[in-house]
Amino acid sequence: MYKRILLATDGSEHSLRSAEHAIHLASSSDGTIDVVFVIDGDASKKDVLHHANKFEINKKRREKISPVEARLEDAGVDYEVRMLHGEPGPEIVKFTNDGEYDLAIVGSRGLNQLQTLVLGSVSHKVAKRVECPVMIIK
């Protein structure tokens, strides 16, 4: 049923729980998962200021999603990591709609402190604008 699953992650606890659901669905339908991590402009500027080279910057970014990758590898699910640049909500929406996914899975809240007050703005944008079914994980 869900052959192509998009999993948006930022390394937060909600995104780790989202990964568990994505793994379960992909395993039960022999599906694949595209893991999407979006680097926004502010994070990109901070990375450049605090790290000496591109290798170190990429290493730090991969560390944020390494728990998700570890779970995917342990489960033996086919996956690919995609690093996108821009504002997370619109980038995830565009990438998902362009990719003909069967399902998009996002956590209800991310790492952004402001988003912890209400349903995360990213998950809200994704739910409203993505053309495929969306699963929001609490």
Residue frames as a rotation matrix with the C-alpha (Angstrom) as fourth column:
MET 1
0.561 0.828 0.000 0.00
0.828 -0.561 0.000 0.00
0.000 0.000 -1.000 0.00
TYR 2
0.903 -0.336 -0.266 2.76
-0.273 -0.930 0.247 2.46
-0.330 -0.151 -0.932 0.92
LYS 3
0.693 -0.653 0.306 5.61
0.718 0.584 -0.380 1.75
0.069 0.483 0.873 -1.49
ARG 4
-0.273 -0.766 0.582 7.17
0.598 -0.610 -0.521 5.23
0.754 0.206 0.624 -1.41
ILE 5
0.688 0.453 -0.567 7.29
0.718 -0.310 0.623 6.94
0.107 -0.836 -0.538 1.96
LEU 6
-0.018 -0.651 0.759 8.76
0.116 -0.755 -0.645 10.33
0.993 0.076 0.089 2.72
LEU 7
0.519 0.072 -0.852 10.04
0.843 0.123 0.524 10.76
0.143 -0.990 0.003 6.28
ALA 8
0.375 -0.365 0.852 10.83
-0.074 -0.928 -0.365 14.32
0.924 0.074 -0.376 7.32
THR 9
0.578 -0.244 -0.779 13.29
0.792 0.397 0.463 14.43
0.196 -0.885 0.423 10.19
ASP 10
0.543 -0.452 0.708 15.21
-0.299 -0.892 -0.339 16.97
0.784 -0.028 -0.620 12.22
GLY 11
-0.492 -0.773 -0.401 16.66
0.072 0.423 -0.903 14.73
0.868 -0.473 -0.153 14.91
SER 12
-0.385 0.425 0.820 13.93
-0.879 -0.440 -0.185 15.53
0.282 -0.791 0.542 17.45
GLU 13
-0.798 0.158 0.582 12.21
-0.247 0.795 -0.554 12.94
-0.550 -0.586 -0.595 19.62
HIS 14
0.272 0.959 -0.075 9.06
-0.408 0.044 -0.912 13.27
-0.871 0.279 0.404 17.50
SER 15
0.344 -0.176 -0.922 11.00
-0.932 0.056 -0.358 12.52
0.115 0.983 -0.145 14.34
LEU 16
-0.797 -0.601 0.058 12.48
-0.601 0.781 -0.171 9.40
0.057 -0.171 -0.984 15.96
ARG 17
-0.393 0.753 0.527 8.98
-0.078 0.544 -0.835 8.15
-0.916 -0.369 -0.155 16.73
SER 18
0.487 0.536 -0.690 8.01
-0.699 -0.234 -0.675 9.03
-0.524 0.811 0.261 13.16
ALA 19
-0.325 -0.716 -0.617 10.85
-0.924 0.380 0.045 6.85
0.202 0.585 -0.786 11.92
GLU 20
-0.827 0.055 0.560 9.46
-0.226 0.879 -0.420 3.88
-0.515 -0.473 -0.714 13.85
HIS 21
0.214 0.973 0.084 6.09
-0.139 0.116 -0.983 4.26
-0.967 0.199 0.160 12.12
ALA 22
0.394 -0.142 -0.908 7.74
-0.905 -0.231 -0.356 4.68
-0.159 0.963 -0.219 8.72
ILE 23
-0.706 -0.706 -0.056 9.78
-0.708 0.703 0.064 1.52
-0.006 0.085 -0.996 9.29
HIS 24
-0.515 0.584 0.627 6.69
-0.035 0.717 -0.696 -0.46
-0.856 -0.380 -0.349 10.27
LEU 25
0.526 0.795 -0.303 4.74
-0.311 -0.152 -0.938 0.69
-0.792 0.587 0.167 7.20
ALA 26
0.178 -0.540 -0.823 7.63
-0.984 -0.070 -0.167 0.22
0.032 0.839 -0.543 4.77
SER 27
-0.792 -0.516 0.325 8.39
-0.556 0.830 -0.036 -3.25
-0.251 -0.209 -0.945 6.15
SER 28
-0.287 0.773 0.565 4.81
0.038 0.599 -0.800 -4.41
-0.957 -0.209 -0.201 5.86
SER 29
0.779 0.622 -0.079 4.48
-0.032 -0.087 -0.996 -3.28
-0.626 0.778 -0.048 2.24
ASP 30
0.189 -0.814 0.549 8.05
0.878 0.390 0.278 -3.84
-0.440 0.429 0.789 0.98
GLY 31
0.911 0.255 0.324 8.36
0.372 -0.848 -0.379 -0.08
0.178 0.465 -0.867 0.56
THR 32
-0.200 -0.975 0.096 11.21
0.872 -0.222 -0.437 2.40
0.447 -0.003 0.894 0.53
ILE 33
0.681 0.351 -0.643 11.76
0.658 -0.679 0.326 5.51
-0.322 -0.644 -0.694 2.62
ASP 34
-0.009 -0.650 0.760 13.25
0.569 -0.628 -0.531 8.83
0.822 0.428 0.375 1.58
VAL 35
0.270 -0.023 -0.963 14.54
0.918 -0.295 0.264 10.61
-0.290 -0.955 -0.059 4.66
VAL 36
0.270 -0.093 0.958 14.42
0.535 -0.813 -0.229 14.38
0.801 0.574 -0.170 4.23
PHE 37
0.141 -0.322 -0.936 16.46
0.890 -0.374 0.263 16.77
-0.434 -0.870 0.234 6.36
VAL 38
0.584 0.160 0.796 16.09
0.603 -0.742 -0.293 20.47
0.544 0.651 -0.530 5.60
ILE 39
-0.326 -0.751 -0.575 18.83
0.917 -0.399 0.002 22.96
-0.231 -0.526 0.818 6.39
ASP 40
0.754 0.645 0.119 17.35
0.656 -0.738 -0.155 26.43
-0.012 0.195 -0.981 6.77
GLY 41
0.478 -0.556 0.680 19.23
0.225 -0.671 -0.707 29.66
0.849 0.490 -0.195 6.16
ASP 42
0.630 -0.212 0.747 19.86
-0.720 -0.519 0.460 30.45
0.290 -0.828 -0.480 9.85
ALA 43
0.813 -0.323 0.484 21.25
-0.035 0.803 0.596 26.99
-0.581 -0.501 0.642 10.55
SER 44
0.677 -0.563 0.474 23.43
0.697 0.284 -0.659 27.20
0.236 0.776 0.585 7.47
LYS 45
0.494 -0.478 0.726 24.91
-0.243 -0.878 -0.413 30.53
0.835 0.028 -0.550 8.59
LYS 46
0.687 -0.206 0.697 25.59
-0.709 0.025 0.705 29.21
-0.163 -0.978 -0.129 12.10
ASP 47
0.850 -0.364 0.381 27.25
0.365 0.928 0.074 26.11
-0.381 0.077 0.921 10.68
VAL 48
0.551 -0.657 0.515 29.61
0.503 -0.231 -0.833 28.19
0.666 0.718 0.203 8.56
LEU 49
0.452 -0.342 0.824 30.51
-0.569 -0.822 -0.029 30.43
0.687 -0.456 -0.566 11.49
HIS 50
0.577 -0.124 0.808 31.14
-0.768 0.256 0.587 27.58
-0.279 -0.959 0.053 13.95
HIS 51
0.646 -0.332 0.687 32.86
0.281 0.941 0.190 24.96
-0.710 0.071 0.701 11.80
ALA 52
-0.110 -0.888 -0.446 36.09
-0.233 -0.413 0.880 25.13
-0.966 0.201 -0.162 9.88
ASN 53
-0.855 -0.289 -0.431 35.21
-0.477 0.110 0.872 23.24
-0.204 0.951 -0.232 6.72
LYS 54
-0.089 0.876 -0.474 32.44
-0.930 0.097 0.354 21.63
0.356 0.472 0.807 4.68
PHE 55
-0.360 -0.107 -0.927 33.39
-0.007 0.994 -0.112 18.13
0.933 -0.034 -0.359 5.83
GLU 56
-0.963 -0.039 -0.268 32.86
0.266 0.043 -0.963 19.11
0.050 -0.998 -0.031 9.46
ILE 57
-0.591 0.801 -0.100 29.58
-0.769 -0.596 -0.231 20.86
-0.244 -0.059 0.968 8.64
ASN 58
-0.017 0.583 -0.813 28.24
-0.714 0.562 0.418 17.81
0.700 0.588 0.406 6.80
LYS 59
-0.639 -0.294 -0.711 29.39
0.228 0.810 -0.540 15.54
0.735 -0.507 -0.451 9.62
LYS 60
-0.955 0.295 -0.004 27.46
-0.110 -0.368 -0.923 17.60
-0.274 -0.882 0.384 12.22
ARG 61
-0.267 0.899 -0.348 24.34
-0.964 -0.250 0.094 17.58
-0.002 0.361 0.933 10.06
ARG 62
-0.108 0.178 -0.978 24.53
-0.368 0.907 0.206 13.80
0.923 0.382 -0.032 9.57
GLU 63
-0.927 -0.266 -0.263 24.96
0.145 0.393 -0.908 13.34
0.345 -0.880 -0.326 13.33
LYS 64
-0.642 0.745 0.182 21.53
-0.716 -0.498 -0.489 14.92
-0.274 -0.444 0.853 13.86
ILE 65
0.357 0.845 -0.399 19.85
-0.930 0.361 -0.068 12.23
0.087 0.396 0.914 11.81
SER 66
-0.563 -0.682 -0.467 22.15
-0.637 0.718 -0.280 9.32
0.526 0.140 -0.839 12.65
PRO 67
-0.719 0.344 0.604 19.69
-0.355 0.566 -0.744 7.81
-0.598 -0.749 -0.285 15.18
VAL 68
0.408 0.882 -0.238 17.06
-0.647 0.095 -0.756 7.66
-0.644 0.462 0.610 12.43
GLU 69
0.212 -0.414 -0.885 19.53
-0.880 0.313 -0.357 6.10
0.425 0.855 -0.298 10.00
ALA 70
-0.809 -0.535 0.245 20.59
-0.585 0.685 -0.435 3.55
0.065 -0.495 -0.866 12.62
ARG 71
-0.259 0.804 0.535 16.98
-0.377 0.426 -0.823 2.46
-0.889 -0.415 0.193 13.12
LEU 72
0.601 0.470 -0.646 16.42
-0.755 0.070 -0.652 2.17
-0.261 0.880 0.397 9.37
GLU 73
-0.186 -0.770 -0.610 19.58
-0.830 0.455 -0.322 0.09
0.526 0.446 -0.724 8.94
ASP 74
-0.806 -0.087 0.585 18.70
-0.487 0.658 -0.574 -2.17
-0.335 -0.748 -0.573 11.88
ALA 75
0.110 0.958 0.264 15.27
-0.386 0.286 -0.877 -2.77
-0.916 -0.006 0.402 10.34
GLY 76
-0.595 -0.440 0.672 16.77
0.400 0.564 0.723 -3.55
-0.697 0.699 -0.159 6.93
VAL 77
0.557 0.831 0.010 14.53
0.502 -0.326 -0.801 -1.02
-0.662 0.451 -0.598 5.17
ASP 78
-0.209 -0.565 0.798 15.66
0.966 -0.246 0.079 0.49
0.152 0.788 0.597 1.86
TYR 79
0.720 0.424 -0.550 16.16
0.532 -0.845 0.046 4.22
-0.445 -0.326 -0.834 2.37
GLU 80
-0.120 -0.736 0.666 17.93
0.862 -0.411 -0.298 7.25
0.493 0.538 0.684 1.00
VAL 81
0.088 0.071 -0.994 18.80
0.741 -0.672 0.018 10.49
-0.666 -0.738 -0.112 2.80
ARG 82
0.123 0.023 0.992 18.08
0.812 -0.578 -0.087 13.78
0.571 0.816 -0.090 1.05
MET 83
-0.340 -0.280 -0.898 19.53
0.736 -0.674 -0.068 17.05
-0.586 -0.683 0.435 2.34
LEU 84
0.254 0.504 0.826 17.49
0.858 -0.512 0.048 20.05
0.447 0.696 -0.562 1.22
HIS 85
-0.774 -0.513 -0.372 18.17
0.619 -0.738 -0.270 23.75
-0.136 -0.439 0.888 1.70
GLY 86
-0.556 0.586 0.589 15.55
-0.014 -0.716 0.698 26.39
0.831 0.381 0.406 2.47
GLU 87
-0.417 0.533 0.736 12.60
-0.908 -0.285 -0.308 26.93
0.046 -0.797 0.603 4.77
PRO 88
-0.916 -0.121 0.382 11.59
-0.197 0.966 -0.166 23.47
-0.349 -0.227 -0.909 6.08
GLY 89
-0.096 0.971 0.218 7.81
-0.011 0.218 -0.976 23.59
-0.995 -0.096 -0.011 5.53
PRO 90
0.594 0.368 -0.715 7.79
-0.644 -0.315 -0.697 24.75
-0.482 0.874 0.050 1.90
GLU 91
-0.350 -0.800 -0.487 10.82
-0.936 0.323 0.143 22.60
0.043 0.505 -0.862 0.98
ILE 92
-0.805 0.110 0.583 9.22
-0.101 0.943 -0.317 19.42
-0.584 -0.314 -0.748 2.35
VAL 93
0.249 0.968 -0.032 5.94
-0.099 -0.007 -0.995 20.24
-0.963 0.251 0.094 0.60
LYS 94
0.407 -0.138 -0.903 7.63
-0.884 -0.306 -0.352 20.87
-0.228 0.942 -0.247 -2.76
PHE 95
-0.650 -0.747 -0.137 9.86
-0.760 0.637 0.131 17.81
-0.011 0.189 -0.982 -2.53
THR 96
-0.603 0.492 0.628 6.96
0.007 0.791 -0.612 15.57
-0.798 -0.365 -0.480 -1.52
ASN 97
0.450 0.862 -0.231 4.60
-0.212 -0.148 -0.966 16.82
-0.867 0.484 0.116 -4.22
ASP 98
0.243 -0.448 -0.860 7.30
-0.968 -0.167 -0.187 16.52
-0.060 0.878 -0.474 -6.89
GLY 99
-0.671 -0.733 0.107 8.19
-0.737 0.676 0.012 12.98
-0.081 -0.071 -0.994 -5.79
GLU 100
0.048 0.786 -0.616 4.88
-0.691 0.471 0.548 11.17
0.721 0.400 0.566 -6.14
TYR 101
-0.915 -0.379 0.139 4.97
-0.338 0.532 -0.776 9.67
0.219 -0.757 -0.615 -2.65
ASP 102
-0.253 0.828 -0.501 2.28
0.342 0.561 0.754 7.40
0.905 0.019 -0.425 -1.26
LEU 103
0.760 0.441 -0.478 2.65
0.581 -0.131 0.803 8.83
0.291 -0.888 -0.356 2.25
ALA 104
-0.131 -0.764 0.632 4.49
-0.086 -0.626 -0.775 11.62
0.988 -0.156 0.017 4.06
ILE 105
0.572 0.235 -0.786 5.33
0.711 0.335 0.618 11.15
0.409 -0.912 0.024 7.74
VAL 106
-0.226 -0.597 0.770 6.33
-0.045 -0.783 -0.620 14.04
0.973 -0.175 0.150 10.00
GLY 107
-0.570 -0.003 -0.822 6.63
0.805 0.200 -0.559 14.60
0.166 -0.980 -0.112 13.73
SER 108
0.500 0.863 0.070 4.10
0.819 -0.497 0.287 16.90
0.283 -0.086 -0.955 15.34
ARG 109
0.962 -0.260 -0.088 6.85
-0.208 -0.900 0.384 19.11
-0.179 -0.351 -0.919 16.74
GLY 110
0.573 -0.819 -0.015 10.47
0.370 0.275 -0.888 19.69
0.731 0.503 0.461 15.89
LEU 111
-0.104 -0.771 -0.629 13.52
0.976 0.044 -0.215 21.11
0.193 -0.636 0.747 17.59
ASN 112
-0.528 -0.061 0.847 12.45
0.184 -0.982 0.044 24.73
0.829 0.179 0.530 17.22
GLN 113
-0.896 0.109 -0.430 11.51
0.430 -0.023 -0.902 26.11
-0.109 -0.994 -0.026 20.67
LEU 114
-0.711 0.662 -0.235 8.72
-0.651 -0.747 -0.134 28.33
-0.264 0.058 0.963 19.34
GLN 115
-0.367 0.572 -0.734 7.03
-0.589 0.468 0.659 25.36
0.720 0.674 0.165 17.69
THR 116
-0.844 0.025 -0.535 6.60
0.346 0.788 -0.509 23.56
0.409 -0.615 -0.674 21.00
LEU 117
-0.834 0.550 -0.038 3.72
-0.347 -0.576 -0.740 25.90
-0.429 -0.604 0.672 21.90
VAL 118
0.298 0.935 -0.190 1.34
-0.735 0.098 -0.671 24.63
-0.609 0.340 0.717 19.22
LEU 119
0.722 -0.050 0.690 1.23
0.417 0.827 -0.377 21.99
-0.552 0.560 0.618 16.53
GLY 120
-0.253 -0.958 -0.136 4.55
0.428 -0.237 0.872 22.49
-0.868 0.163 0.470 14.78
SER 121
0.249 0.345 -0.905 4.41
-0.528 -0.735 -0.426 24.99
-0.812 0.584 -0.001 11.98
VAL 122
-0.678 -0.542 -0.496 6.28
-0.716 0.334 0.614 22.59
-0.167 0.771 -0.615 9.68
SER 123
-0.882 0.375 0.285 3.89
0.365 0.927 -0.089 19.71
-0.297 0.025 -0.954 10.28
HIS 124
0.029 0.925 -0.380 0.95
0.228 -0.376 -0.898 22.07
-0.973 -0.061 -0.222 9.88
LYS 125
-0.021 -0.114 -0.993 2.23
-0.821 -0.565 0.082 23.35
-0.571 0.817 -0.081 6.52
VAL 126
-0.919 -0.362 -0.158 2.93
-0.389 0.762 0.518 19.82
-0.067 0.537 -0.841 5.34
ALA 127
-0.626 0.736 0.257 -0.53
0.498 0.631 -0.595 18.58
-0.600 -0.245 -0.762 6.36
LYS 128
0.211 0.767 -0.606 -2.25
-0.028 -0.615 -0.788 21.45
-0.977 0.183 -0.108 4.57
ARG 129
0.326 -0.139 -0.935 -0.26
-0.794 -0.577 -0.191 21.49
-0.513 0.805 -0.299 1.34
VAL 130
-0.782 -0.613 0.116 1.05
-0.468 0.699 0.541 18.01
-0.413 0.368 -0.833 0.55
GLU 131
-0.169 0.741 -0.650 -1.03
-0.960 0.025 0.279 16.19
0.223 0.671 0.707 -2.05
CYS 132
-0.303 0.040 -0.952 -0.54
-0.031 0.998 0.052 12.66
0.953 0.046 -0.301 -0.69
PRO 133
0.772 0.563 -0.294 -1.77
0.242 0.167 0.956 11.34
0.587 -0.809 -0.007 2.68
VAL 134
-0.201 -0.802 0.562 0.13
-0.413 -0.451 -0.791 12.76
0.888 -0.391 -0.241 5.68
MET 135
0.555 0.259 -0.791 0.74
0.573 0.570 0.589 11.04
0.603 -0.780 0.168 8.98
ILE 136
0.074 -0.482 0.873 1.64
-0.524 -0.764 -0.377 13.31
0.849 -0.429 -0.309 11.89
ILE 137
0.178 -0.128 -0.976 3.25
0.567 0.824 -0.004 11.50
0.804 -0.552 0.219 14.82
LYS 138
0.711 0.116 0.694 3.00
-0.449 -0.684 0.575 12.77
0.541 -0.720 -0.434 18.40
